[in-house]
Amino acid sequence: MKKRLLSTFLAVAIVLALLPQNARAEGFTRSRTYTPGQFIDVPDNAWYASTVKDCYEMGLINGSSATTFSPNGSSLVSRR
């Protein structure tokens, strides 16, 4: 299960990274604000940090808590 969730997250991150910047957010509304350092386990220089930020702001994902994202854990997919 853990590997499946991580694989899904990585696939979404790769697809989003390949899209032009203006196409990434097309059809999505940023409904939340992500502040740098919000998730203490997502370093600002991590290759996936901008994707975490974009997906969080668009409400596609949540962290595993208010201050952690758990990129190596099993709470990668929003359960809304």
mmJSON file of the N, C-alpha and C atoms, coordinates in Angstrom:
{"data_MODEL":{"atom_site":{
"group_PDB":["ATOM","ATOM","ATOM","ATOM","ATOM","ATOM","ATOM","ATOM","ATOM","ATOM","ATOM","ATOM","ATOM","ATOM","ATOM","ATOM","ATOM","ATOM","ATOM","ATOM","ATOM","ATOM","ATOM","ATOM","ATOM","ATOM","ATOM","ATOM","ATOM","ATOM","ATOM","ATOM","ATOM","ATOM","ATOM","ATOM","ATOM","ATOM","ATOM","ATOM","ATOM","ATOM","ATOM","ATOM","ATOM","ATOM","ATOM","ATOM","ATOM","ATOM","ATOM","ATOM","ATOM","ATOM","ATOM","ATOM","ATOM","ATOM","ATOM","ATOM","ATOM","ATOM","ATOM","ATOM","ATOM","ATOM","ATOM","ATOM","ATOM","ATOM","ATOM","ATOM","ATOM","ATOM","ATOM","ATOM","ATOM","ATOM","ATOM","ATOM","ATOM","ATOM","ATOM","ATOM","ATOM","ATOM","ATOM","ATOM","ATOM","ATOM","ATOM","ATOM","ATOM","ATOM","ATOM","ATOM","ATOM","ATOM","ATOM","ATOM","ATOM","ATOM","ATOM","ATOM","ATOM","ATOM","ATOM","ATOM","ATOM","ATOM","ATOM","ATOM","ATOM","ATOM","ATOM","ATOM","ATOM","ATOM","ATOM","ATOM","ATOM","ATOM","ATOM","ATOM","ATOM","ATOM","ATOM","ATOM","ATOM","ATOM","ATOM","ATOM","ATOM","ATOM","ATOM","ATOM","ATOM","ATOM","ATOM","ATOM","ATOM","ATOM","ATOM","ATOM","ATOM","ATOM","ATOM","ATOM","ATOM","ATOM","ATOM","ATOM","ATOM","ATOM","ATOM","ATOM","ATOM","ATOM","ATOM","ATOM","ATOM","ATOM","ATOM","ATOM","ATOM","ATOM","ATOM","ATOM","ATOM","ATOM","ATOM","ATOM","ATOM","ATOM","ATOM","ATOM","ATOM","ATOM","ATOM","ATOM","ATOM","ATOM","ATOM","ATOM","ATOM","ATOM","ATOM","ATOM","ATOM","ATOM","ATOM","ATOM","ATOM","ATOM","ATOM","ATOM","ATOM","ATOM","ATOM","ATOM","ATOM","ATOM","ATOM","ATOM","ATOM","ATOM","ATOM","ATOM","ATOM","ATOM","ATOM","ATOM","ATOM","ATOM","ATOM","ATOM","ATOM","ATOM","ATOM","ATOM","ATOM","ATOM","ATOM","ATOM","ATOM","ATOM","ATOM","ATOM","ATOM","ATOM","ATOM","ATOM","ATOM","ATOM","ATOM","ATOM","ATOM","ATOM","ATOM","ATOM"],
"id":[1,2,3,4,5,6,7,8,9,10,11,12,13,14,15,16,17,18,19,20,21,22,23,24,25,26,27,28,29,30,31,32,33,34,35,36,37,38,39,40,41,42,43,44,45,46,47,48,49,50,51,52,53,54,55,56,57,58,59,60,61,62,63,64,65,66,67,68,69,70,71,72,73,74,75,76,77,78,79,80,81,82,83,84,85,86,87,88,89,90,91,92,93,94,95,96,97,98,99,100,101,102,103,104,105,106,107,108,109,110,111,112,113,114,115,116,117,118,119,120,121,122,123,124,125,126,127,128,129,130,131,132,133,134,135,136,137,138,139,140,141,142,143,144,145,146,147,148,149,150,151,152,153,154,155,156,157,158,159,160,161,162,163,164,165,166,167,168,169,170,171,172,173,174,175,176,177,178,179,180,181,182,183,184,185,186,187,188,189,190,191,192,193,194,195,196,197,198,199,200,201,202,203,204,205,206,207,208,209,210,211,212,213,214,215,216,217,218,219,220,221,222,223,224,225,226,227,228,229,230,231,232,233,234,235,236,237,238,239,240],
"type_symbol":["N","C","C","N","C","C","N","C","C","N","C","C","N","C","C","N","C","C","N","C","C","N","C","C","N","C","C","N","C","C","N","C","C","N","C","C","N","C","C","N","C","C","N","C","C","N","C","C","N","C","C","N","C","C","N","C","C","N","C","C","N","C","C","N","C","C","N","C","C","N","C","C","N","C","C","N","C","C","N","C","C","N","C","C","N","C","C","N","C","C","N","C","C","N","C","C","N","C","C","N","C","C","N","C","C","N","C","C","N","C","C","N","C","C","N","C","C","N","C","C","N","C","C","N","C","C","N","C","C","N","C","C","N","C","C","N","C","C","N","C","C","N","C","C","N","C","C","N","C","C","N","C","C","N","C","C","N","C","C","N","C","C","N","C","C","N","C","C","N","C","C","N","C","C","N","C","C","N","C","C","N","C","C","N","C","C","N","C","C","N","C","C","N","C","C","N","C","C","N","C","C","N","C","C","N","C","C","N","C","C","N","C","C","N","C","C","N","C","C","N","C","C","N","C","C","N","C","C","N","C","C","N","C","C","N","C","C","N","C","C"],
"label_atom_id":["N","CA","C","N","CA","C","N","CA","C","N","CA","C","N","CA","C","N","CA","C","N","CA","C","N","CA","C","N","CA","C","N","CA","C","N","CA","C","N","CA","C","N","CA","C","N","CA","C","N","CA","C","N","CA","C","N","CA","C","N","CA","C","N","CA","C","N","CA","C","N","CA","C","N","CA","C","N","CA","C","N","CA","C","N","CA","C","N","CA","C","N","CA","C","N","CA","C","N","CA","C","N","CA","C","N","CA","C","N","CA","C","N","CA","C","N","CA","C","N","CA","C","N","CA","C","N","CA","C","N","CA","C","N","CA","C","N","CA","C","N","CA","C","N","CA","C","N","CA","C","N","CA","C","N","CA","C","N","CA","C","N","CA","C","N","CA","C","N","CA","C","N","CA","C","N","CA","C","N","CA","C","N","CA","C","N","CA","C","N","CA","C","N","CA","C","N","CA","C","N","CA","C","N","CA","C","N","CA","C","N","CA","C","N","CA","C","N","CA","C","N","CA","C","N","CA","C","N","CA","C","N","CA","C","N","CA","C","N","CA","C","N","CA","C","N","CA","C","N","CA","C","N","CA","C","N","CA","C","N","CA","C","N","CA","C","N","CA","C","N","CA","C","N","CA","C","N","CA","C"],
"label_alt_id":[null,null,null,null,null,null,null,null,null,null,null,null,null,null,null,null,null,null,null,null,null,null,null,null,null,null,null,null,null,null,null,null,null,null,null,null,null,null,null,null,null,null,null,null,null,null,null,null,null,null,null,null,null,null,null,null,null,null,null,null,null,null,null,null,null,null,null,null,null,null,null,null,null,null,null,null,null,null,null,null,null,null,null,null,null,null,null,null,null,null,null,null,null,null,null,null,null,null,null,null,null,null,null,null,null,null,null,null,null,null,null,null,null,null,null,null,null,null,null,null,null,null,null,null,null,null,null,null,null,null,null,null,null,null,null,null,null,null,null,null,null,null,null,null,null,null,null,null,null,null,null,null,null,null,null,null,null,null,null,null,null,null,null,null,null,null,null,null,null,null,null,null,null,null,null,null,null,null,null,null,null,null,null,null,null,null,null,null,null,null,null,null,null,null,null,null,null,null,null,null,null,null,null,null,null,null,null,null,null,null,null,null,null,null,null,null,null,null,null,null,null,null,null,null,null,null,null,null,null,null,null,null,null,null,null,null,null,null,null,null],
"label_comp_id":["MET","MET","MET","LYS","LYS","LYS","LYS","LYS","LYS","ARG","ARG","ARG","LEU","LEU","LEU","LEU","LEU","LEU","SER","SER","SER","THR","THR","THR","PHE","PHE","PHE","LEU","LEU","LEU","ALA","ALA","ALA","VAL","VAL","VAL","ALA","ALA","ALA","ILE","ILE","ILE","VAL","VAL","VAL","LEU","LEU","LEU","ALA","ALA","ALA","LEU","LEU","LEU","LEU","LEU","LEU","PRO","PRO","PRO","GLN","GLN","GLN","ASN","ASN","ASN","ALA","ALA","ALA","ARG","ARG","ARG","ALA","ALA","ALA","GLU","GLU","GLU","GLY","GLY","GLY","PHE","PHE","PHE","THR","THR","THR","ARG","ARG","ARG","SER","SER","SER","ARG","ARG","ARG","THR","THR","THR","TYR","TYR","TYR","THR","THR","THR","PRO","PRO","PRO","GLY","GLY","GLY","GLN","GLN","GLN","PHE","PHE","PHE","ILE","ILE","ILE","ASP","ASP","ASP","VAL","VAL","VAL","PRO","PRO","PRO","ASP","ASP","ASP","ASN","ASN","ASN","ALA","ALA","ALA","TRP","TRP","TRP","TYR","TYR","TYR","ALA","ALA","ALA","SER","SER","SER","THR","THR","THR","VAL","VAL","VAL","LYS","LYS","LYS","ASP","ASP","ASP","CYS","CYS","CYS","TYR","TYR","TYR","GLU","GLU","GLU","MET","MET","MET","GLY","GLY","GLY","LEU","LEU","LEU","ILE","ILE","ILE","ASN","ASN","ASN","GLY","GLY","GLY","SER","SER","SER","SER","SER","SER","ALA","ALA","ALA","THR","THR","THR","THR","THR","THR","PHE","PHE","PHE","SER","SER","SER","PRO","PRO","PRO","ASN","ASN","ASN","GLY","GLY","GLY","SER","SER","SER","SER","SER","SER","LEU","LEU","LEU","VAL","VAL","VAL","SER","SER","SER","ARG","ARG","ARG","ARG","ARG","ARG"],
"label_asym_id":["A","A","A","A","A","A","A","A","A","A","A","A","A","A","A","A","A","A","A","A","A","A","A","A","A","A","A","A","A","A","A","A","A","A","A","A","A","A","A","A","A","A","A","A","A","A","A","A","A","A","A","A","A","A","A","A","A","A","A","A","A","A","A","A","A","A","A","A","A","A","A","A","A","A","A","A","A","A","A","A","A","A","A","A","A","A","A","A","A","A","A","A","A","A","A","A","A","A","A","A","A","A","A","A","A","A","A","A","A","A","A","A","A","A","A","A","A","A","A","A","A","A","A","A","A","A","A","A","A","A","A","A","A","A","A","A","A","A","A","A","A","A","A","A","A","A","A","A","A","A","A","A","A","A","A","A","A","A","A","A","A","A","A","A","A","A","A","A","A","A","A","A","A","A","A","A","A","A","A","A","A","A","A","A","A","A","A","A","A","A","A","A","A","A","A","A","A","A","A","A","A","A","A","A","A","A","A","A","A","A","A","A","A","A","A","A","A","A","A","A","A","A","A","A","A","A","A","A","A","A","A","A","A","A","A","A","A","A","A","A"],
"label_entity_id":["1","1","1","1","1","1","1","1","1","1","1","1","1","1","1","1","1","1","1","1","1","1","1","1","1","1","1","1","1","1","1","1","1","1","1","1","1","1","1","1","1","1","1","1","1","1","1","1","1","1","1","1","1","1","1","1","1","1","1","1","1","1","1","1","1","1","1","1","1","1","1","1","1","1","1","1","1","1","1","1","1","1","1","1","1","1","1","1","1","1","1","1","1","1","1","1","1","1","1","1","1","1","1","1","1","1","1","1","1","1","1","1","1","1","1","1","1","1","1","1","1","1","1","1","1","1","1","1","1","1","1","1","1","1","1","1","1","1","1","1","1","1","1","1","1","1","1","1","1","1","1","1","1","1","1","1","1","1","1","1","1","1","1","1","1","1","1","1","1","1","1","1","1","1","1","1","1","1","1","1","1","1","1","1","1","1","1","1","1","1","1","1","1","1","1","1","1","1","1","1","1","1","1","1","1","1","1","1","1","1","1","1","1","1","1","1","1","1","1","1","1","1","1","1","1","1","1","1","1","1","1","1","1","1","1","1","1","1","1","1"],
"label_seq_id":[1,1,1,2,2,2,3,3,3,4,4,4,5,5,5,6,6,6,7,7,7,8,8,8,9,9,9,10,10,10,11,11,11,12,12,12,13,13,13,14,14,14,15,15,15,16,16,16,17,17,17,18,18,18,19,19,19,20,20,20,21,21,21,22,22,22,23,23,23,24,24,24,25,25,25,26,26,26,27,27,27,28,28,28,29,29,29,30,30,30,31,31,31,32,32,32,33,33,33,34,34,34,35,35,35,36,36,36,37,37,37,38,38,38,39,39,39,40,40,40,41,41,41,42,42,42,43,43,43,44,44,44,45,45,45,46,46,46,47,47,47,48,48,48,49,49,49,50,50,50,51,51,51,52,52,52,53,53,53,54,54,54,55,55,55,56,56,56,57,57,57,58,58,58,59,59,59,60,60,60,61,61,61,62,62,62,63,63,63,64,64,64,65,65,65,66,66,66,67,67,67,68,68,68,69,69,69,70,70,70,71,71,71,72,72,72,73,73,73,74,74,74,75,75,75,76,76,76,77,77,77,78,78,78,79,79,79,80,80,80],
"pdbx_PDB_ins_code":[null,null,null,null,null,null,null,null,null,null,null,null,null,null,null,null,null,null,null,null,null,null,null,null,null,null,null,null,null,null,null,null,null,null,null,null,null,null,null,null,null,null,null,null,null,null,null,null,null,null,null,null,null,null,null,null,null,null,null,null,null,null,null,null,null,null,null,null,null,null,null,null,null,null,null,null,null,null,null,null,null,null,null,null,null,null,null,null,null,null,null,null,null,null,null,null,null,null,null,null,null,null,null,null,null,null,null,null,null,null,null,null,null,null,null,null,null,null,null,null,null,null,null,null,null,null,null,null,null,null,null,null,null,null,null,null,null,null,null,null,null,null,null,null,null,null,null,null,null,null,null,null,null,null,null,null,null,null,null,null,null,null,null,null,null,null,null,null,null,null,null,null,null,null,null,null,null,null,null,null,null,null,null,null,null,null,null,null,null,null,null,null,null,null,null,null,null,null,null,null,null,null,null,null,null,null,null,null,null,null,null,null,null,null,null,null,null,null,null,null,null,null,null,null,null,null,null,null,null,null,null,null,null,null,null,null,null,null,null,null],
"Cartn_x":[0.824,0.0,0.863,1.914,2.809,3.461,3.943,4.606,3.623,2.413,1.394,1.084,0.924,0.655,1.825,3.035,4.217,4.343,4.08,4.132,3.108,1.912,0.871,1.296,1.806,2.259,3.371,4.336,5.442,4.972,4.022,3.483,2.799,2.01,1.347,2.394,3.41,4.459,5.184,5.47,6.158,5.284,4.023,3.115,2.986,2.812,2.703,3.984,5.12,6.392,6.596,6.026,6.193,5.253,4.197,3.241,3.791,3.465,3.847,3.206,3.852,3.382,1.92,1.511,0.123,-0.881,-0.472,-1.393,-1.551,-0.602,-0.653,-1.884,-2.211,-3.294,-4.602,-4.617,-5.835,-6.945,-8.074,-9.205,-9.191,-8.13,-8.027,-8.009,-8.596,-8.598,-7.748,-6.878,-6.073,-6.949,-7.271,-8.198,-7.512,-6.234,-5.479,-4.121,-3.498,-2.178,-1.149,-0.107,1.017,2.136,2.63,3.734,5.023,6.125,7.399,7.681,8.072,8.351,7.119,5.959,4.714,4.824,5.363,5.596,7.084,7.412,8.811,9.606,8.915,9.616,9.635,9.328,9.448,10.41,11.692,12.664,12.353,12.586,12.325,13.108,14.252,15.066,14.806,13.825,13.485,12.91,13.197,12.75,11.23,10.53,9.069,8.384,9.145,8.579,7.563,7.852,6.917,5.624,5.725,4.524,3.664,4.307,3.57,2.825,3.522,2.923,1.714,1.894,0.803,-0.395,-0.136,-1.225,-1.936,-1.178,-1.791,-2.691,-2.181,-2.953,-4.23,-4.209,-5.383,-6.303,-5.938,-6.783,-6.728,-5.682,-5.571,-4.966,-4.179,-3.539,-3.575,-3.401,-3.267,-1.998,-1.518,-0.405,-0.917,0.021,-0.388,-0.736,-0.293,-0.693,-0.584,-0.802,-0.717,0.717,1.704,3.097,3.946,3.371,4.132,3.371,4.136,3.571,3.771,4.848,5.216,5.437,6.408,6.638,7.045,7.522,7.884,6.861,5.751,4.724,3.59,2.481,1.334,0.187,0.392,-0.676,-0.468,-0.227,0.089,-1.13,-2.232,-3.408,-4.5,-5.101,-6.195,-7.348,-7.952,-9.078,-10.38,-10.501,-11.732,-12.806],
"Cartn_y":[-1.196,0.0,1.253,1.262,2.408,2.698,1.648,1.821,2.319,1.857,2.282,3.775,4.238,5.656,6.52,6.083,6.844,6.878,5.762,5.719,6.658,6.697,7.599,9.046,9.387,10.752,11.143,10.256,10.554,10.715,9.9,10.02,11.374,11.801,13.109,14.216,14.097,15.111,15.224,14.094,14.102,14.73,14.358,14.929,16.433,16.877,18.307,19.047,18.429,19.075,19.223,18.317,18.362,19.342,19.721,20.665,22.085,22.894,24.306,24.935,25.941,26.555,26.985,27.615,28.096,26.959,25.809,24.676,23.904,24.047,23.298,23.645,24.907,25.352,25.555,25.328,25.541,24.627,25.208,24.43,24.196,24.621,24.457,25.826,25.914,27.159,26.984,27.918,27.877,28.364,27.453,27.772,27.876,27.511,27.575,28.218,28.657,29.263,28.355,28.054,27.274,28.237,28.162,29.023,28.206,28.786,28.054,27.51,26.247,25.608,25.077,25.161,24.687,23.221,22.416,21.009,20.86,20.564,20.532,19.421,18.435,17.349,17.519,18.726,19.049,20.238,19.945,21.038,21.908,23.203,24.117,23.751,23.091,22.718,21.295,20.609,19.257,19.338,18.341,18.368,18.413,17.936,17.852,18.988,19.902,20.952,21.828,22.234,23.102,22.368,21.062,20.28,20.107,19.881,19.8,21.112,22.229,23.551,23.728,23.471,23.639,22.751,21.482,20.543,20.881,21.332,21.732,22.944,23.95,25.177,24.923,23.938,23.612,22.615,22.192,21.283,19.845,19.486,18.116,17.17,17.71,16.89,17.618,16.863,17.397,16.825,17.387,16.789,15.69,14.976,13.951,14.594,15.857,16.671,18.128,19.047,20.466,20.885,20.144,20.535,19.505,18.345,17.319,16.85,16.489,15.962,14.457,13.96,12.538,12.033,12.597,12.168,10.701,10.113,8.702,7.832,8.447,7.72,7.271,6.946,6.429,7.434,8.672,9.686,10.661,10.144,10.994,11.446,10.742,11.055,11.621,12.71,13.32,12.346,12.283,11.361,12.114,13.259,14.062,13.461],
"Cartn_z":[0.0,0.0,0.0,0.828,0.916,-0.435,-1.086,-2.374,-3.427,-3.364,-4.327,-4.165,-2.934,-2.686,-3.109,-2.785,-3.177,-4.694,-5.346,-6.816,-7.429,-6.867,-7.368,-7.192,-6.026,-5.779,-6.745,-6.94,-7.84,-9.278,-9.704,-11.06,-11.256,-10.271,-10.347,-10.369,-9.548,-9.498,-10.831,-11.457,-12.752,-13.829,-13.869,-14.863,-14.678,-13.445,-13.178,-13.545,-13.294,-13.607,-15.112,-15.888,-17.344,-18.027,-17.359,-17.945,-17.906,-18.904,-18.822,-17.591,-17.027,-15.778,-15.859,-16.955,-17.038,-17.18,-17.66,-17.804,-16.503,-15.611,-14.353,-13.537,-13.464,-12.596,-13.353,-14.641,-15.412,-14.909,-14.588,-14.101,-12.597,-11.932,-10.488,-9.834,-8.669,-7.914,-6.666,-6.446,-5.219,-4.069,-3.182,-2.101,-0.739,-0.694,0.564,0.307,1.367,1.261,1.918,1.184,1.704,2.059,3.275,3.677,3.706,3.246,3.273,4.668,4.728,6.002,6.711,6.058,6.678,7.077,6.186,6.501,6.795,8.04,8.453,7.766,7.182,6.505,4.978,4.491,3.066,2.959,2.771,2.657,1.436,1.553,0.439,-0.81,-0.662,-1.819,-2.313,-1.756,-2.224,-3.631,-4.463,-5.852,-5.953,-4.967,-5.003,-4.24,-3.659,-2.796,-3.531,-4.761,-5.485,-5.84,-6.083,-6.384,-5.135,-3.985,-2.721,-2.489,-2.693,-2.512,-3.436,-4.739,-5.697,-5.361,-5.091,-4.803,-3.496,-2.487,-1.223,-1.433,-2.136,-2.348,-3.153,-4.032,-4.834,-4.14,-2.941,-2.179,-2.654,-3.415,-3.915,-2.896,-1.981,-0.95,0.382,1.436,2.793,3.384,4.44,5.152,6.07,6.666,7.625,8.965,9.149,10.295,9.856,10.752,10.408,10.069,10.581,10.362,9.629,9.316,8.595,7.364,6.343,5.11,5.015,5.571,5.547,4.125,3.395,2.022,1.907,2.971,2.954,3.671,4.083,4.833,3.945,4.567,3.823,3.72,4.163,4.139,2.982,1.79,0.658,-0.114,0.013,-0.78,0.126,-0.322,0.445,0.556,1.714,1.921,2.07,1.383,1.46,0.62],
"occupancy":[1.0,1.0,1.0,1.0,1.0,1.0,1.0,1.0,1.0,1.0,1.0,1.0,1.0,1.0,1.0,1.0,1.0,1.0,1.0,1.0,1.0,1.0,1.0,1.0,1.0,1.0,1.0,1.0,1.0,1.0,1.0,1.0,1.0,1.0,1.0,1.0,1.0,1.0,1.0,1.0,1.0,1.0,1.0,1.0,1.0,1.0,1.0,1.0,1.0,1.0,1.0,1.0,1.0,1.0,1.0,1.0,1.0,1.0,1.0,1.0,1.0,1.0,1.0,1.0,1.0,1.0,1.0,1.0,1.0,1.0,1.0,1.0,1.0,1.0,1.0,1.0,1.0,1.0,1.0,1.0,1.0,1.0,1.0,1.0,1.0,1.0,1.0,1.0,1.0,1.0,1.0,1.0,1.0,1.0,1.0,1.0,1.0,1.0,1.0,1.0,1.0,1.0,1.0,1.0,1.0,1.0,1.0,1.0,1.0,1.0,1.0,1.0,1.0,1.0,1.0,1.0,1.0,1.0,1.0,1.0,1.0,1.0,1.0,1.0,1.0,1.0,1.0,1.0,1.0,1.0,1.0,1.0,1.0,1.0,1.0,1.0,1.0,1.0,1.0,1.0,1.0,1.0,1.0,1.0,1.0,1.0,1.0,1.0,1.0,1.0,1.0,1.0,1.0,1.0,1.0,1.0,1.0,1.0,1.0,1.0,1.0,1.0,1.0,1.0,1.0,1.0,1.0,1.0,1.0,1.0,1.0,1.0,1.0,1.0,1.0,1.0,1.0,1.0,1.0,1.0,1.0,1.0,1.0,1.0,1.0,1.0,1.0,1.0,1.0,1.0,1.0,1.0,1.0,1.0,1.0,1.0,1.0,1.0,1.0,1.0,1.0,1.0,1.0,1.0,1.0,1.0,1.0,1.0,1.0,1.0,1.0,1.0,1.0,1.0,1.0,1.0,1.0,1.0,1.0,1.0,1.0,1.0,1.0,1.0,1.0,1.0,1.0,1.0,1.0,1.0,1.0,1.0,1.0,1.0,1.0,1.0,1.0,1.0,1.0,1.0],
"B_iso_or_equiv":[0.0,0.0,0.0,0.0,0.0,0.0,0.0,0.0,0.0,0.0,0.0,0.0,0.0,0.0,0.0,0.0,0.0,0.0,0.0,0.0,0.0,0.0,0.0,0.0,0.0,0.0,0.0,0.0,0.0,0.0,0.0,0.0,0.0,0.0,0.0,0.0,0.0,0.0,0.0,0.0,0.0,0.0,0.0,0.0,0.0,0.0,0.0,0.0,0.0,0.0,0.0,0.0,0.0,0.0,0.0,0.0,0.0,0.0,0.0,0.0,0.0,0.0,0.0,0.0,0.0,0.0,0.0,0.0,0.0,0.0,0.0,0.0,0.0,0.0,0.0,0.0,0.0,0.0,0.0,0.0,0.0,0.0,0.0,0.0,0.0,0.0,0.0,0.0,0.0,0.0,0.0,0.0,0.0,0.0,0.0,0.0,0.0,0.0,0.0,0.0,0.0,0.0,0.0,0.0,0.0,0.0,0.0,0.0,0.0,0.0,0.0,0.0,0.0,0.0,0.0,0.0,0.0,0.0,0.0,0.0,0.0,0.0,0.0,0.0,0.0,0.0,0.0,0.0,0.0,0.0,0.0,0.0,0.0,0.0,0.0,0.0,0.0,0.0,0.0,0.0,0.0,0.0,0.0,0.0,0.0,0.0,0.0,0.0,0.0,0.0,0.0,0.0,0.0,0.0,0.0,0.0,0.0,0.0,0.0,0.0,0.0,0.0,0.0,0.0,0.0,0.0,0.0,0.0,0.0,0.0,0.0,0.0,0.0,0.0,0.0,0.0,0.0,0.0,0.0,0.0,0.0,0.0,0.0,0.0,0.0,0.0,0.0,0.0,0.0,0.0,0.0,0.0,0.0,0.0,0.0,0.0,0.0,0.0,0.0,0.0,0.0,0.0,0.0,0.0,0.0,0.0,0.0,0.0,0.0,0.0,0.0,0.0,0.0,0.0,0.0,0.0,0.0,0.0,0.0,0.0,0.0,0.0,0.0,0.0,0.0,0.0,0.0,0.0,0.0,0.0,0.0,0.0,0.0,0.0,0.0,0.0,0.0,0.0,0.0,0.0],
"pdbx_formal_charge":[null,null,null,null,null,null,null,null,null,null,null,null,null,null,null,null,null,null,null,null,null,null,null,null,null,null,null,null,null,null,null,null,null,null,null,null,null,null,null,null,null,null,null,null,null,null,null,null,null,null,null,null,null,null,null,null,null,null,null,null,null,null,null,null,null,null,null,null,null,null,null,null,null,null,null,null,null,null,null,null,null,null,null,null,null,null,null,null,null,null,null,null,null,null,null,null,null,null,null,null,null,null,null,null,null,null,null,null,null,null,null,null,null,null,null,null,null,null,null,null,null,null,null,null,null,null,null,null,null,null,null,null,null,null,null,null,null,null,null,null,null,null,null,null,null,null,null,null,null,null,null,null,null,null,null,null,null,null,null,null,null,null,null,null,null,null,null,null,null,null,null,null,null,null,null,null,null,null,null,null,null,null,null,null,null,null,null,null,null,null,null,null,null,null,null,null,null,null,null,null,null,null,null,null,null,null,null,null,null,null,null,null,null,null,null,null,null,null,null,null,null,null,null,null,null,null,null,null,null,null,null,null,null,null,null,null,null,null,null,null],
"auth_seq_id":[1,1,1,2,2,2,3,3,3,4,4,4,5,5,5,6,6,6,7,7,7,8,8,8,9,9,9,10,10,10,11,11,11,12,12,12,13,13,13,14,14,14,15,15,15,16,16,16,17,17,17,18,18,18,19,19,19,20,20,20,21,21,21,22,22,22,23,23,23,24,24,24,25,25,25,26,26,26,27,27,27,28,28,28,29,29,29,30,30,30,31,31,31,32,32,32,33,33,33,34,34,34,35,35,35,36,36,36,37,37,37,38,38,38,39,39,39,40,40,40,41,41,41,42,42,42,43,43,43,44,44,44,45,45,45,46,46,46,47,47,47,48,48,48,49,49,49,50,50,50,51,51,51,52,52,52,53,53,53,54,54,54,55,55,55,56,56,56,57,57,57,58,58,58,59,59,59,60,60,60,61,61,61,62,62,62,63,63,63,64,64,64,65,65,65,66,66,66,67,67,67,68,68,68,69,69,69,70,70,70,71,71,71,72,72,72,73,73,73,74,74,74,75,75,75,76,76,76,77,77,77,78,78,78,79,79,79,80,80,80],
"auth_comp_id":["MET","MET","MET","LYS","LYS","LYS","LYS","LYS","LYS","ARG","ARG","ARG","LEU","LEU","LEU","LEU","LEU","LEU","SER","SER","SER","THR","THR","THR","PHE","PHE","PHE","LEU","LEU","LEU","ALA","ALA","ALA","VAL","VAL","VAL","ALA","ALA","ALA","ILE","ILE","ILE","VAL","VAL","VAL","LEU","LEU","LEU","ALA","ALA","ALA","LEU","LEU","LEU","LEU","LEU","LEU","PRO","PRO","PRO","GLN","GLN","GLN","ASN","ASN","ASN","ALA","ALA","ALA","ARG","ARG","ARG","ALA","ALA","ALA","GLU","GLU","GLU","GLY","GLY","GLY","PHE","PHE","PHE","THR","THR","THR","ARG","ARG","ARG","SER","SER","SER","ARG","ARG","ARG","THR","THR","THR","TYR","TYR","TYR","THR","THR","THR","PRO","PRO","PRO","GLY","GLY","GLY","GLN","GLN","GLN","PHE","PHE","PHE","ILE","ILE","ILE","ASP","ASP","ASP","VAL","VAL","VAL","PRO","PRO","PRO","ASP","ASP","ASP","ASN","ASN","ASN","ALA","ALA","ALA","TRP","TRP","TRP","TYR","TYR","TYR","ALA","ALA","ALA","SER","SER","SER","THR","THR","THR","VAL","VAL","VAL","LYS","LYS","LYS","ASP","ASP","ASP","CYS","CYS","CYS","TYR","TYR","TYR","GLU","GLU","GLU","MET","MET","MET","GLY","GLY","GLY","LEU","LEU","LEU","ILE","ILE","ILE","ASN","ASN","ASN","GLY","GLY","GLY","SER","SER","SER","SER","SER","SER","ALA","ALA","ALA","THR","THR","THR","THR","THR","THR","PHE","PHE","PHE","SER","SER","SER","PRO","PRO","PRO","ASN","ASN","ASN","GLY","GLY","GLY","SER","SER","SER","SER","SER","SER","LEU","LEU","LEU","VAL","VAL","VAL","SER","SER","SER","ARG","ARG","ARG","ARG","ARG","ARG"],
"auth_asym_id":["A","A","A","A","A","A","A","A","A","A","A","A","A","A","A","A","A","A","A","A","A","A","A","A","A","A","A","A","A","A","A","A","A","A","A","A","A","A","A","A","A","A","A","A","A","A","A","A","A","A","A","A","A","A","A","A","A","A","A","A","A","A","A","A","A","A","A","A","A","A","A","A","A","A","A","A","A","A","A","A","A","A","A","A","A","A","A","A","A","A","A","A","A","A","A","A","A","A","A","A","A","A","A","A","A","A","A","A","A","A","A","A","A","A","A","A","A","A","A","A","A","A","A","A","A","A","A","A","A","A","A","A","A","A","A","A","A","A","A","A","A","A","A","A","A","A","A","A","A","A","A","A","A","A","A","A","A","A","A","A","A","A","A","A","A","A","A","A","A","A","A","A","A","A","A","A","A","A","A","A","A","A","A","A","A","A","A","A","A","A","A","A","A","A","A","A","A","A","A","A","A","A","A","A","A","A","A","A","A","A","A","A","A","A","A","A","A","A","A","A","A","A","A","A","A","A","A","A","A","A","A","A","A","A","A","A","A","A","A","A"],
"auth_atom_id":["N","CA","C","N","CA","C","N","CA","C","N","CA","C","N","CA","C","N","CA","C","N","CA","C","N","CA","C","N","CA","C","N","CA","C","N","CA","C","N","CA","C","N","CA","C","N","CA","C","N","CA","C","N","CA","C","N","CA","C","N","CA","C","N","CA","C","N","CA","C","N","CA","C","N","CA","C","N","CA","C","N","CA","C","N","CA","C","N","CA","C","N","CA","C","N","CA","C","N","CA","C","N","CA","C","N","CA","C","N","CA","C","N","CA","C","N","CA","C","N","CA","C","N","CA","C","N","CA","C","N","CA","C","N","CA","C","N","CA","C","N","CA","C","N","CA","C","N","CA","C","N","CA","C","N","CA","C","N","CA","C","N","CA","C","N","CA","C","N","CA","C","N","CA","C","N","CA","C","N","CA","C","N","CA","C","N","CA","C","N","CA","C","N","CA","C","N","CA","C","N","CA","C","N","CA","C","N","CA","C","N","CA","C","N","CA","C","N","CA","C","N","CA","C","N","CA","C","N","CA","C","N","CA","C","N","CA","C","N","CA","C","N","CA","C","N","CA","C","N","CA","C","N","CA","C","N","CA","C","N","CA","C","N","CA","C","N","CA","C","N","CA","C","N","CA","C","N","CA","C"],
"pdbx_PDB_model_num":[1,1,1,1,1,1,1,1,1,1,1,1,1,1,1,1,1,1,1,1,1,1,1,1,1,1,1,1,1,1,1,1,1,1,1,1,1,1,1,1,1,1,1,1,1,1,1,1,1,1,1,1,1,1,1,1,1,1,1,1,1,1,1,1,1,1,1,1,1,1,1,1,1,1,1,1,1,1,1,1,1,1,1,1,1,1,1,1,1,1,1,1,1,1,1,1,1,1,1,1,1,1,1,1,1,1,1,1,1,1,1,1,1,1,1,1,1,1,1,1,1,1,1,1,1,1,1,1,1,1,1,1,1,1,1,1,1,1,1,1,1,1,1,1,1,1,1,1,1,1,1,1,1,1,1,1,1,1,1,1,1,1,1,1,1,1,1,1,1,1,1,1,1,1,1,1,1,1,1,1,1,1,1,1,1,1,1,1,1,1,1,1,1,1,1,1,1,1,1,1,1,1,1,1,1,1,1,1,1,1,1,1,1,1,1,1,1,1,1,1,1,1,1,1,1,1,1,1,1,1,1,1,1,1,1,1,1,1,1,1]
}}}
